Amino acid sequence: MLLGVVGVRLAAVRRQGPRHTRYWRALAGQPAPPNAIRLVALGDSTVQAIGAARPLDGLVGRAQAY
């Protein structure tokens, strides 16, 4: 049972990688307002929000909200 749950979750995470990458690249390509602060985040899957339901639910998305 546990292996089945882990396998399903692993498959979901593998699908999220490319989808989250496309989201962040599209967002980076948008023009920023004149007074905006540009945040650059370097890291691994925690920066990309892999495992989160939405890209904005991760570390960078939450920082962007403030």
TANORFEN-V403253 format. One record per residue. N is the residue number from 1. RES is the residue in one small letter. D_CENTER is the distance of its C-alpha to the mean C-alpha in Angstrom with 2 decimals. Layout:
# TANORFEN-V403253
n->(N	N)
res->(RES	RES)
d_center->(D_CENTER	D_CENTER)
This chain:
# TANORFEN-V403253
n->(1	2	3	4	5	6	7	8	9	10	11	12	13	14	15	16	17	18	19	20	21	22	23	24	25	26	27	28	29	30	31	32	33	34	35	36	37	38	39	40	41	42	43	44	45	46	47	48	49	50	51	52	53	54	55	56	57	58	59	60	61	62	63	64	65	66)
res->(m	l	l	g	v	v	g	v	r	l	a	a	v	r	r	q	g	p	r	h	t	r	y	w	r	a	l	a	g	q	p	a	p	p	n	a	i	r	l	v	a	l	g	d	s	t	v	q	a	i	g	a	a	r	p	l	d	g	l	v	g	r	a	q	a	y)
d_center->(28.55	26.04	25.45	24.83	22.14	20.45	20.81	19.31	16.24	15.93	16.29	13.51	11.06	12.61	12.06	8.32	7.95	9.75	8.55	4.85	6.93	9.38	7.64	6.93	10.37	12.02	11.17	12.51	15.49	16.62	19.51	19.18	21.96	24.84	24.32	20.56	19.16	16.70	14.07	13.31	11.00	12.01	11.11	10.01	7.54	7.51	6.28	3.28	3.34	5.64	8.41	7.36	9.01	6.83	3.51	6.33	7.43	5.88	8.12	7.49	7.41	10.42	12.04	11.90	13.77	16.62)
